[in-house]
Amino acid sequence: MARSNPIALRSLISEIGPVDQVGIEERVAKYTTRSIKKASKVQALKLAVSMVDLTTLEGKDTPGKVASLCLKALHPHDDPSIPSTAAVCVYPRLVKHAKKLLRGSSVKIASVATAFPSGQAPLATRLAEVRAAVSDGADEIDMVISRGAFLAGELALVQDEIAAVRDACGKTTLKVILETSELETYDNIRAASFLAMRVLRPGDFIKTSTGKTSSNATLGNNQVMLEAIRDFYLETGTEIAMKPAGGIRTAKQAIQFLIAVKETLGDAWLNNARYRFGASALLNDLVRQLAKEKTGAYQAPYTLSEASGSY
Amino acid sequence: MTRLPITKTPKCFVGGAFIRSESGRVYEHKDSAGAFVCNIPLCTRKDLRNAVEAAAKAGPGWAKRSAYNRGQILYRIAEMLESRADELAAALSLTNPNSAAASREVRAAIDRTVHYAGWTDKYESLLGSVNPVSTPHFNFTVMEPMGVIGILAPEEAPLLSLLSMILPAITSGNTVIALASHSQPYPSILLGEILAVSDLPGGVVNLFTGTRTDILPTMATHAHLRAVYAAANKSERTEIQQGAAEHVKRTVFLPSEKTIDWFADDAQGLYQIRHFLEPKTTWHPVGI
């Protein structure tokens, strides 16, 4: 039995309405049964490529690795009909290296900040990190919320921190990582979404996960957050964007997520200003499936951008 | 009280799991007297695709095992075949009423497995070489497995021929996807069940059933397959070669115009293993 939520959180949930867990899971199970045929599939794959935040968040990242990532983001494949990705996503120290290659291009630079992935640093340190990333040229900042404070019911603290980071961002787009796997329930995910959206500007994002915990973006989490965005839009008219991240590795999964967007929020959200995929391996599979659609033959991963030594 | 019959649903062995076809389709399998036996999965190119993914995933781990360990596992397959020899013979007898022939085929299949179990740590000594070069280098060639191999088994000798094609490929650390005999598929279903309990890592051998016309074009063009080993007639060979040319895939054919004696000594051995090896030559400076 999970511990019961503190009063502040419970009253927020009753204000915004709880989530029907069984209903959500039945709903998302249906998304995996849609049959997407050739022309729509190619369109969806290209759309997904244009929505990828090509990510590298490892301790061993170097300027050289980021440079090759940037070139891949600009030109995922020889085929000119395959678009660039939406952004690259790197650690703050590497933003200036990415900026050199991406200045003047359509590919944005996203940087995780605020003591990613735990967020367990003093607020002043986290804000300083955000300002440093912005001044180095980051176009988008991915922040993490204080999950501990959220679960303890200190909602005002969490919201004030988001607002402080938003102010530190200036004109830079903000993405708020809820880290859904640590929020434990769909109700909490919905509550955290609303908490963040109430202080965000139109065009800012809410994001599922850091990709650093055991469970990441799922269709269920994604659906809860999409419905929160829909309800918030109907209530206030503010359009908040969405970014699932972590665990989306195959083109098939990406298409299922796009179906969820299409059927929950409609065409207005089917562009990379409103929806993104945070992923490192997904782009390879998208390009591979596009090559398959073009040539008619199943492709080997090593003929594209995976290590040529792979089996 | 009469007991309700418990009939088995035949399933294919892919990625270490038992699957029905992705399409959900089946075809009727009849015995030599024309009586219905069971419904066999009618696998499609999507099942082939999934099998290739499973084989590619299992590949590095299988190739990295020591030759000795691969030999132990192949021998274990022989042990498991031996323990279900009667059942295999009964499966062969469904389509070939000559039960002496069925028993003989099962024995030959078991012996063939033991044969290749012995080869795992020996082929390298015979096929690898130290090469004489006139520069100050120690120059040597080692044999490496190719990767995922596609197999189209013939219609006849459905157990022995299938195993005879699979074993030389996996002996050296390749993984295989194999389409079993269409007219006599049941032994391959049993073989999957036997492989599942014989220490063979899931995905090293992937077996599926269906029609050649569904599978052959995709097997020819699938870029992830490094080689195709096919018992095929002339027009099938042409189609495979045309598809394979795109990605420079190796093709090894057993022409179906000629009758193959699967029991013969030359249906097994080192040269079958060599079909699915890639030599790697290293120049190592010495005396500098």
Interface residues (C-beta under 8 A of the other chain):
Chain A: T295 G296 A297 Y298 Q299 A300 P301 T303 S310 Y311
Chain B: R49 V52 A56 G59 P60 A63 G147 V148 T175 T218 T221 H222 A223 H224 G243 E246 H247
